[in-house]
Amino acid sequence: MNRLLKHREIFLAMAILLVLVLVTARFPRFAAPGNLLTIFNDTSILMMLALGQMTVILTRSIDLSMAANLALTGMIVAMVNAAFPGVPIPLLIGGCVVVGGALGAFNGILVWKLNIPPIVVTLGTLTIYRGLIFVISGGAWVNADQMSPDFVALQRGVFLGLPVLSWFAIVVAMLFWLLMTRTPLGRSLYAIGVNPTASVYTGIDVGRTKFLAFTIAGAVSGLAGYLWISRYVIASTEVASGYELTIIAACVIGGVSIAGGIGTVAGALLGAIFLGVINNALPVINISPFWQMAISGAAILLAVVLNARGERRHGRVILRAGV
């Protein structure tokens, strides 16, 4: 058991496999390749958001505004597309990333320069971003009939047998793997989470690194804004309401420590996939929505317990008995 806790990804992969086996035993079609591909595709946006949240959590911070950022950028891009349907889709996607990154950078500036606790900053900006959605839209929705065909069709296309939305998730995951394992910024994110004081003495600018983490999380939220709106073809003030908790849950279940410094790209992805499998499996076996929430909550609590055990460190033995 202790070895599994040290290799959280293996433990989580086994848990996902167990759920698949149990559900498939009763409903064999659940494990059909087409259905598994659908689950992966449905979970793609959550996977990307979990990776963005991971960069923030690694620095002993948290971003509660990611879902609101997604909703605001989604509303902006939907309104632009409705008003100017001729704007190229790649330009719209790039604009979403820039706007989302700017919103994330605003969080980072407040945390860095004003030294305000991240949970307070992002709780405030969550409300601000939700309010801005209402202000710019006047409370109106942008529906499917107002969106251009290209806007809706891009991420619904198929490339090499996989939906384009899934390819977005795969590419983002690869970029985050490179960031975390092959760049000084990735190493700095981990170092700050382990010991921010010692990080200063090694030459790491803690405030600037946290700022970059929030900016990255915001940029991912902006990208997810386009993907969410084009997938569900509706933009409103209620888009992704409460989804920030699901994003954090995916990270925690994937072994990303709220205390910072611990977490992997694979773990965050598996945490999101676990939630995706659970959310698809429970309705199949006729579990009520209320029990679905309870089971998801229990999974989060179990993940926190496992994280706590995995992070426990024994003190150094200075004197041994009999010496």
VENBEL-V168003 format. One record per pair of residues at least 6 apart in sequence whose C-alpha atoms are under 8 Angstrom apart, sorted by sequence separation. I is the first residue (numbers start at 1). GAP is how many residues later the second one is. D is the distance in whole Angstrom. If there is no record, write none. Layout:
I,GAP,D + I,GAP,D
This chain:
4,6,7 + 5,6,7 + 24,6,6 + 29,6,8 + 30,6,7 + 56,6,6 + 57,6,8 + 81,6,7 + 110,6,6 + 111,6,6 + 133,6,8 + 134,6,8 + 157,6,6 + 158,6,5 + 179,6,7 + 180,6,4 + 181,6,7 + 199,6,8 + 200,6,7 + 229,6,6 + 252,6,7 + 256,6,6 + 257,6,6 + 282,6,8 + 283,6,8 + 4,7,6 + 23,7,7 + 24,7,6 + 56,7,7 + 111,7,6 + 156,7,6 + 157,7,5 + 179,7,5 + 180,7,7 + 192,7,6 + 199,7,7 + 255,7,7 + 256,7,4 + 155,8,7 + 156,8,6 + 191,8,6 + 255,8,6 + 256,8,7 + 53,9,7 + 155,9,5 + 156,9,7 + 254,9,8 + 255,9,8 + 20,10,8 + 53,10,7 + 111,10,7 + 154,10,7 + 155,10,5 + 196,10,7 + 282,10,7 + 20,11,7 + 81,11,8 + 107,11,8 + 110,11,7 + 188,11,8 + 256,11,7 + 254,12,8 + 255,12,6 + 256,12,7 + 53,13,8 + 254,13,4 + 255,13,7 + 279,13,7 + 107,14,6 + 192,14,7 + 254,14,5 + 77,15,7 + 107,15,6 + 253,15,8 + 254,15,7 + 188,16,7 + 251,16,8 + 252,16,8 + 254,16,6 + 255,16,8 + 49,17,8 + 251,17,5 + 254,17,4 + 77,18,8 + 107,18,7 + 250,18,6 + 253,18,5 + 254,18,7 + 278,18,8 + 77,19,7 + 250,19,8 + 252,19,7 + 189,20,7 + 251,20,6 + 188,21,7 + 189,21,8 + 250,21,5 + 251,21,7 + 275,21,8 + 74,22,8 + 249,22,8 + 250,22,5 + 73,23,6 + 185,24,7 + 189,24,8 + 250,24,8 + 247,25,8 + 250,25,7 + 73,26,7 + 73,27,6 + 70,30,7 + 69,31,6 + 69,34,7 + 69,35,8 + 253,46,7 + 253,47,6 + 252,48,7 + 255,48,7 + 254,49,8 + 253,50,5 + 257,50,7 + 249,51,6 + 252,51,6 + 253,51,7 + 256,51,8 + 252,52,7 + 255,52,6 + 63,55,7 + 64,55,7 + 62,56,6 + 63,56,7 + 61,57,6 + 62,57,6 + 65,57,5 + 69,57,8 + 72,57,6 + 61,58,7 + 64,58,5 + 65,58,7 + 68,58,6 + 72,58,7 + 75,58,7 + 63,59,6 + 64,59,6 + 68,59,8 + 71,59,8 + 62,60,8 + 65,60,6 + 66,60,8 + 69,60,6 + 72,60,7 + 82,60,8 + 65,61,4 + 68,61,6 + 72,61,5 + 89,61,7 + 64,62,7 + 68,62,6 + 71,62,8 + 75,62,8 + 85,62,7 + 89,62,6 + 165,62,8 + 79,63,7 + 85,63,6 + 65,64,8 + 78,64,7 + 82,64,5 + 82,65,5 + 81,66,6 + 82,66,7 + 193,66,7 + 194,66,6 + 75,67,8 + 81,67,7 + 193,67,4 + 194,67,5 + 192,68,8 + 193,68,4 + 194,68,8 + 78,69,7 + 192,69,7 + 193,69,7 + 81,70,7 + 190,70,7 + 191,70,6 + 190,71,4 + 155,72,7 + 189,72,7 + 190,72,7 + 155,75,7 + 156,75,7 + 155,76,7 + 153,77,8 + 152,78,5 + 151,79,6 + 152,79,7 + 152,81,7 + 180,85,8 + 147,86,8 + 177,88,6 + 144,89,5 + 176,89,7 + 143,90,6 + 144,90,6 + 143,91,5 + 142,92,6 + 143,92,7 + 173,92,7 + 141,93,7 + 142,93,5 + 113,94,8 + 141,94,6 + 142,94,7 + 112,95,5 + 141,95,5 + 111,96,8 + 112,96,7 + 140,96,7 + 141,96,8 + 139,97,8 + 112,98,7 + 139,98,7 + 111,99,8 + 112,99,6 + 111,100,7 + 108,102,6 + 109,102,6 + 108,103,4 + 133,103,8 + 134,103,6 + 107,104,8 + 108,104,7 + 133,104,6 + 108,105,8 + 105,106,6 + 108,106,5 + 105,107,7 + 107,107,6 + 108,107,7 + 130,107,7 + 107,108,8 + 105,109,6 + 106,109,8 + 104,110,5 + 105,110,4 + 104,111,4 + 103,112,8 + 104,112,7 + 102,113,7 + 104,113,6 + 105,113,7 + 101,114,5 + 104,114,4 + 101,115,6 + 103,115,6 + 104,115,7 + 101,116,7 + 102,116,7 + 101,117,4 + 102,117,8 + 100,118,5 + 101,118,4 + 100,119,5 + 101,119,8 + 99,120,7 + 100,120,7 + 101,120,8 + 44,121,7 + 48,121,6 + 97,121,8 + 98,121,6 + 100,121,6 + 101,121,7 + 41,122,7 + 44,122,6 + 47,122,7 + 51,122,7 + 97,122,5 + 100,122,4 + 96,123,8 + 97,123,7 + 99,123,6 + 100,123,7 + 41,124,6 + 44,124,8 + 45,124,7 + 48,124,7 + 97,124,8 + 98,124,7 + 41,125,5 + 44,125,5 + 48,125,7 + 51,125,7 + 97,125,5 + 40,126,7 + 96,126,5 + 97,126,5 + 96,127,6 + 94,129,8 + 96,129,7 + 59,130,6 + 93,130,6 + 96,130,7 + 58,131,6 + 59,131,7 + 58,132,6 + 60,132,8 + 59,133,5 + 60,133,5 + 93,133,7 + 55,134,7 + 58,134,8 + 59,134,4 + 58,135,5 + 74,148,7 + 78,148,8 + 69,149,7 + 73,149,6 + 77,149,7 + 74,150,8 + 75,150,8 + 59,151,7 + 63,151,7 + 66,151,7 + 70,151,5 + 74,151,4 + 78,151,7 + 66,152,7 + 69,152,6 + 70,152,5 + 73,152,5 + 74,152,5 + 69,153,7 + 70,153,8 + 72,153,8 + 73,153,7 + 56,154,7 + 67,154,7 + 70,154,6 + 71,154,6 + 74,154,7 + 75,154,8 + 66,155,6 + 70,155,4 + 74,155,6 + 69,156,8 + 70,156,8 + 56,157,5 + 78,157,7 + 55,158,5 + 56,158,6 + 55,159,8 + 75,160,5 + 55,161,8 + 56,161,7 + 74,161,7 + 75,161,7 + 55,162,7 + 52,164,6 + 53,164,6 + 71,164,8 + 52,165,4 + 71,165,8 + 51,166,8 + 52,166,8 + 71,166,7 + 71,167,8 + 49,168,7 + 52,168,6 + 71,168,5 + 52,169,8 + 71,169,6 + 70,170,8 + 49,171,6 + 48,172,7 + 49,172,6 + 68,172,7 + 67,173,6 + 68,173,7 + 67,174,7 + 49,175,7 + 67,175,7 + 48,176,8 + 67,176,6 + 67,177,5 + 66,178,6 + 45,179,6 + 65,179,7 + 64,180,6 + 64,181,8 + 45,182,7 + 45,183,7 + 53,194,7 + 53,195,7 + 50,197,5 + 54,197,6 + 61,197,8 + 49,198,6 + 50,198,7 + 53,198,7 + 58,198,7 + 60,198,7 + 57,199,7 + 58,199,7 + 60,199,6 + 61,199,8 + 50,200,6 + 51,200,8 + 57,200,7 + 58,200,8 + 60,200,4 + 46,201,6 + 50,201,6 + 57,201,6 + 58,201,8 + 59,201,5 + 60,201,7 + 54,202,7 + 57,202,8 + 58,202,4 + 59,202,7 + 57,203,6 + 58,203,5 + 46,204,8 + 58,204,6 + 58,205,7 + 54,209,7 + 51,214,7 + 54,214,7 + 51,217,6 + 50,218,6 + 51,218,7 + 50,219,7 + 47,221,7 + 47,222,5 + 50,222,7 + 47,225,5 + 46,226,6 + 47,226,7 + 43,229,7 + 43,230,6 + 40,233,7 + 43,233,6 + 42,234,7 + 40,236,8 + 39,237,6 + 39,238,7 + 39,241,7 + 12,242,7 + 9,245,7 + 8,246,7 + 9,246,8 + 8,247,6 + 30,251,8 + 12,255,8 + 9,257,7 + 13,257,7 + 20,257,8 + 9,258,5 + 12,258,7 + 16,258,6 + 19,258,8 + 23,258,7 + 8,259,7 + 12,259,7 + 19,259,8 + 9,261,7 + 16,261,7 + 12,262,8 + 23,262,7 + 5,301,7 + 5,302,8 + 5,304,8 + 6,304,6 + 5,305,5 + 2,308,8
